[in-house]
Amino acid sequence: MFERIQSILIKEFKQIFRDPRMKTVIFVTPLIQIILFGYAANKDITYVPTAIYDKDNTAESRELLRRFTYSKYFVPERYIFNDKEQNQVLDKGDASVVIHIDRGFGRNINADKDAQVQLAFDGTDSNTAMVVMGYANTIVGKYQQDLIKERAYAKGITGPVSNVDLRDRAWFNGNLISRNYYLPGVISTIVTMMSLLLSAMAIVKEKEIGTMEQLIVSPLKPIELIIGKLLPFAVIALVQITLITTLGVFWFHVPLRGNLLLLLLSTCIYLFTTLGIGLFISTVSSTQQEAMMSVFLFYMPAVMLSGFAYPIANMPKIIQSFTAINPLRYFMVVIRSIFLKGVGLEVLWIQLVPLVAIGVCVITLSAIRFRKSLG
Amino acid sequence: MIKQRLKRIKAIAWKEFIQIERDPRSLSLALGIPIFLLLIFGYGLSLDIDHVATVVWNQDASSKTSRDFLLNFKNSKYFKITGYTDNYRDIERMINNGDTMMALIIPKDFSHYIESGKTAPLQLIVDGSDANTATIAMGYVRSVVSRYNVELLAETFNSKGLKPVKSLDVQPRIWFNEGLVSTWFITPGVIAMIIMIISALLTSLTVAREWERGTMEQLISTPVKAPELVIGKFIPYFTIAFFDLLVGLIMARVLFGVPFRGSYLLLFFLSALFLTGALSQGIIISVVAKSQLMASQLATLTTLLPTLLLSGFIYPIFNMPKFLQAVTYLIPARYYIIILRDLFLKGNGIITLWDEALFLFLFAFVMLSLAIRKFKKKVA
């Protein structure tokens, strides 16, 4: 039995690497991807293109604006002088926020009246707008507190004023660098794509060319054929994940706090599911084009509903329960936890058990289907 | 001459239509995938962060001051207090397991500090793994605390017999996406992504199949010329992708309530440019790759992943390092996504969109002529 598996393994490897460009596709492109997407996968908002519309132009308005521009976030890109320009700036996307101070701002502050500052946001990207609003509120809030303190001092209230001092601490990702969160996700999406596509296409190809018949008439048993067909892709995927993890960690200085061995072990478990799905797709498709389309039909929802870019907790309940059968969802938590939290099996078993269950189901199902399609 | 040309193009297009019709599964996938994806993404994906799971450890639980302070969190839709605890170990466990996002720790002498005019330290522990969500959640806490501080100051003023404190208001005006609904932002991006993938994949694979099976040689031996062949192959897929666009548009409007504020005519015109480029790109891929396996790999690498990650669909382009921003100029989906979002949400016209339109035109022109040239070379 092992001899037969060995010979089909050798045949597979030969076939995969016969096209020299395939070597590049398999080993070099994941590295390019991890670098490019590692840079791209970043939601830290450190630069907010700002337009300034100061109708007041008093010491007070300039002080507030100074506080905005001194924060490293708000970078004044434009100074505008009328309402029409304000519309243009937001329409064109030249600025994502306009700080609009009306006439009378300084006078009101000096006269102890309520004063207002208007912030016009480009809300198109609601998430970014939300973060920017948080920044702006903090700056204005601080200015208000300083003003009140000044006034208190002027009125002769010199004693201590009670207040709450917020001391926030972010665990696991102290500087709140979003790349640390997204990079492990990028690694898992690359591995998913590669293993799915390679396994599904390779098997369908044999069907399409007609060489599958030749394999069937050989003394190979179906299970040996499956192992021999899938094992090379598992090996390739493991090599890929080691390569891109190493490069990602060294290039981007993303912390890898957990056990590397545990990461490889979980990857093995995860590959069971993706290769199983690849095998399944190959049994339902008769052409490579169909296989490709089916891979996408699985891949896109799997990525989108994995918590990779969109938190699962935000989804409607019905979709949340739907994600329970998404293997990438579990693997995403596992790879992120190993990277950032450094936790081990004692925490991650909750994720690994469903992953194993899905893997076993998928692989048995597709093995049965595969045998049928041979028979 | 031209008449004959058109006749040949028509014949090729007709043959292609028949071939697609014969493969109903591929066709239903090409039409079904967009509907399926739009449905789950439109309903499922959201970046609106509220009900942040919070655990509270109130070390000063016996005081009214601390409980009043906590009311600010309880009454806010942005927080959801999932439990109370009285030790660090619980907090650590819950954050490790992902059961909670934040832990709020009120110190033992909270009321004492507040009542005697001192500064009370309030501890907040946040799971920073998802930095984006953490930043927004921390912003919520900060604004609760700063509002509370202003109230405290007002009380101090009152107690000294002074006028209540003046306020400095931020008046946020949100444009284009007034309710900050993330679905409005995501859906146009999803449409662009689907169109890009469907068009590039579909063409690259069908053409690669003809090469693989050798039927391309048969076509070449007929009097059909290369440009005619390219355009003829093009038409059916153009039709399918355009249909997908219409479906996406209707679903966005009707199911997800995304407003459409621009001109439909402009949308169709610019979409046609984008489709021409994307389909030509598919043909180029199929010519460069000899096999379907290679074609699928190239299509993923050059269309799917860049469209997903470098187009501004998920990650804002202005945050990327400069060299990567330069790379995004080569990703046609970048322009198309801007156009879709502008047409849907901003209602901009050609006056503001002319540079994006120009880039799409260049993309379509370069890709189409490249496709024809590559094709000619390969045939010769």
Interface residues (C-beta under 8 A of the other chain):
Chain A: D19 R21 M22 V25 T29 Q33 L36 F37 Y39 A40 A41 N42 K43 D44 I45 T46 Y47 P49 L90 D91 K92 G93 I109 D112 K113 D114 A115 Q116 V117 Q118 L119 A120 F121 D122 G123 T124 D125 S126 N127 T128 A129 M130 V131 M133 G134 Y135 A136 N137 T138 V140 G141 Y143 Q144 Q145 L147 I148 R151 A152 K155 I157 G159 P160 V161 S162 N163 V164 D165 L166 R167 D168 R169 A170 W171 F172 N173 G174 L176 I177 S178 N180 Y181 V186 M193 L197 M201 A202 K205 S285 S286 T287 Q288 Q289 E290 M292 M293 S294 F296 L297 M300 P301 V303 M304 L305 A309 Y310 P311 A313 N314 M315 P316 I319 F322 V333 R336 L340 K341 V343 V347 I350
Chain B: D23 R25 S26 L29 A30 I33 F36 L37 I40 F41 Y43 G44 L45 S46 L47 D48 I49 A53 F69 I95 N96 N97 G98 Y113 I114 E115 S116 G117 K118 T119 A120 P121 L122 Q123 L124 I125 V126 D127 G128 S129 D130 A131 N132 T133 A134 T135 I136 M138 G139 Y140 V141 R142 S143 V145 S146 Y148 N149 V150 L152 L153 T156 F157 K160 L162 K163 V165 K166 S167 L168 D169 V170 Q171 P172 R173 I174 W175 F176 N177 E178 L180 V181 S182 W184 F185 I197 L201 L202 L205 T206 R209 K290 S291 Q292 L293 M294 S296 Q297 L298 T300 L301 L304 L305 L308 L309 L310 I314 Y315 P316 F318 N319 M320 P321 L324 V327 I338 R341 D342 L345 K346 N348 T352
